[in-house]
Amino acid sequence: MAGSAARVGILALQGDVVEHERMLGALGAETIRVRRPEELERIDGLVLPGGESTTIDKLLRAFGLRDRLADLIRSGLPVYGTCAGLILLADRLVDGAADQQTLGGLDVTVRRNAFGRQSESFETDLEVRELGDPPVRAAFIRAPVVEEVGPSARALAALPDGRVVAVEQGAILGTSFHPEQTGDPRLHERFLARAAQRS
């Protein structure tokens, strides 16, 4: 199985860590909760979970993780960011907090909270050509949207109105939505296949 030998870190400063652990564990990956810089050296890939992007940004800096993680992303570490994780991976951010920083790595412009408040969360089916049938069931919870895809990145999925909600660039994958919440493993499998190549 793809990813059976991969050791995957899940950034565990804030957000939906447990749901990613369950999904990755079911796919055969060993998971490590990452809270310290030295733990970054033990992993083949990293998940940046959903949560509050401004809080995660501040905690990355407070825990001394930000600079090393940004270096690893630039050097090719496979990373999958969901919701807030997508925001953290964007090279450009719209409507960020005054002092908010991103890690970068994805040549995209992302807008925070593009779908409104948590009460406006929704689920829908998304066609993701690279994954084939059936469509991906996607949960959007105070989700960001990709407003611009630069030449180095490519869109994987969009809503019917054309708003891009999944992108990838090299070993980096980002989604506005939460497949770990709806139980579709295929995007995690795509990420794990890349992590397994480094194990």
C-alpha positions in Angstrom: 0.0 0.0 0.0 1.3 3.5 -0.8 2.6 5.2 2.3 3.0 2.0 4.3 6.6 2.9 5.2 6.1 6.6 5.4 6.5 8.5 8.7 4.2 11.5 8.5 4.2 14.5 10.8 1.0 16.3 11.7 1.5 19.8 12.9 -0.1 19.6 16.3 -0.2 23.2 17.6 -3.9 23.7 16.9 -6.6 22.3 14.7 -8.1 19.0 13.6 -5.1 16.8 14.3 -7.0 13.6 15.4 -9.0 13.4 12.2 -5.8 13.4 10.1 -4.2 10.8 12.4 -7.1 8.5 11.9 -7.1 8.9 8.1 -3.4 8.4 7.7 -3.2 5.5 10.2 -6.0 3.7 8.2 -3.8 4.1 5.1 -0.8 2.5 6.9 1.3 5.5 7.7 3.1 6.1 11.0 2.2 9.5 12.4 4.0 11.8 14.7 2.5 14.9 16.3 5.0 17.8 15.5 5.4 20.5 18.1 9.2 20.9 18.3 11.8 21.7 15.6 13.7 18.4 16.1 10.6 16.4 15.3 10.7 17.9 11.8 13.9 16.0 11.1 12.2 12.6 11.7 9.4 12.8 9.1 9.0 12.0 5.4 6.0 14.4 4.9 3.9 16.8 6.9 0.2 17.6 7.2 -0.8 21.1 8.1 -4.4 20.7 9.5 -7.3 23.0 9.5 -7.8 25.4 12.4 -7.2 29.1 12.8 -4.5 30.2 10.5 -3.5 33.3 12.5 -3.2 31.3 15.7 -1.1 28.5 13.9 1.2 31.2 12.4 1.8 32.7 15.9 2.4 29.3 17.4 4.8 28.3 14.6 7.0 31.3 15.5 6.6 30.9 19.3 7.7 27.2 19.1 10.6 28.0 16.8 9.2 25.9 14.0 8.6 28.5 11.3 12.0 29.0 9.7 13.0 25.4 9.6 9.7 24.3 8.3 9.8 26.9 5.5 13.3 25.7 4.6 12.1 22.1 4.4 9.1 23.0 2.2 11.5 24.9 -0.2 13.7 21.8 -0.3 10.9 19.5 -1.4 9.4 18.0 1.8 5.9 16.6 0.8 3.3 18.7 2.5 -0.5 18.5 2.5 -2.4 21.6 3.9 -6.2 21.5 4.5 -8.1 24.8 5.0 -5.8 26.8 7.4 -3.0 24.6 6.1 -3.6 25.9 2.6 -3.5 29.4 3.8 -0.1 28.7 5.5 1.3 27.3 2.2 0.2 30.2 0.0 2.9 32.6 -1.3 0.3 35.4 -1.3 -2.5 36.1 1.2 -5.6 38.4 0.9 -7.4 39.5 4.1 -4.8 38.2 6.4 -4.2 39.7 9.9 -1.9 42.7 10.1 1.2 40.7 11.1 0.2 37.3 9.6 2.9 35.4 7.8 2.7 32.3 5.6 5.3 29.6 5.1 4.9 29.8 1.3 5.6 27.1 -1.2 2.5 27.3 -3.3 2.4 29.9 -6.1 -1.1 30.9 -5.3 -3.1 33.8 -3.9 -5.5 32.7 -1.1 -8.3 34.6 0.5 -9.1 33.8 4.1 -12.7 32.9 5.2 -14.0 33.3 1.7 -17.2 31.4 2.4 -18.3 33.3 5.5 -18.8 32.2 9.1 -18.9 28.7 10.5 -22.7 28.7 10.3 -22.3 29.0 6.5 -20.3 25.8 6.3 -21.4 23.3 3.6 -20.6 20.0 1.9 -20.6 19.4 -1.8 -19.2 16.9 -4.4 -16.2 17.9 -6.4 -14.8 16.5 -9.6 -11.0 16.0 -9.2 -9.9 14.7 -12.6 -6.6 13.2 -11.2 -8.6 11.1 -8.8 -11.2 9.9 -11.2 -14.7 8.7 -10.1 -16.5 9.1 -7.8 -16.4 12.8 -7.0 -14.7 13.9 -3.7 -17.2 14.7 -0.9 -15.8 18.0 0.4 -16.6 19.8 3.6 -16.0 23.6 3.7 -15.8 25.1 7.2 -14.9 28.8 7.3 -12.8 27.9 4.3 -10.3 29.9 2.2 -10.5 30.1 -1.6 -7.6 30.3 -4.2 -8.1 33.6 -6.0 -5.1 33.2 -8.3 -3.1 30.2 -9.5 0.4 31.3 -10.5 2.4 29.6 -13.3 4.2 27.2 -11.0 1.1 25.7 -9.4 -1.9 24.0 -11.0 -5.6 23.8 -10.0 -6.9 20.3 -9.2 -10.6 21.2 -8.4 -13.0 24.1 -8.6 -16.5 24.8 -7.5 -19.2 25.1 -10.3 -18.8 28.9 -10.1 -15.1 28.5 -11.0 -13.5 29.2 -7.6 -10.4 27.0 -7.2 -10.4 24.9 -4.0 -7.6 22.4 -4.6 -4.1 23.0 -5.9 -0.7 21.3 -6.1 2.8 22.3 -6.9 5.5 19.6 -6.9 5.3 17.8 -3.6 2.9 20.3 -2.1 -0.9 19.7 -2.0 -3.5 22.2 -0.7 -7.2 22.0 -0.3 -9.8 24.5 0.9 -11.9 21.7 2.3 -11.5 18.8 4.8 -11.5 15.3 3.2 -10.5 13.9 6.6 -14.0 15.0 7.8 -15.9 13.2 5.1 -13.8 10.1 4.9 -12.5 10.1 1.3 -8.9 8.9 1.5 -7.8 9.7 -2.0 -6.1 13.0 -1.4 -4.3 11.7 1.6 -3.2 8.7 -0.6 -1.8 11.1 -3.2 0.2 12.9 -0.5 1.4 9.6 1.1 2.7 8.4 -2.2 5.0 11.3 -2.3 6.0 10.9 1.3 6.7 7.2 0.8 9.3 8.1 -1.9 11.4 9.9 0.8 11.1 7.1 3.4 
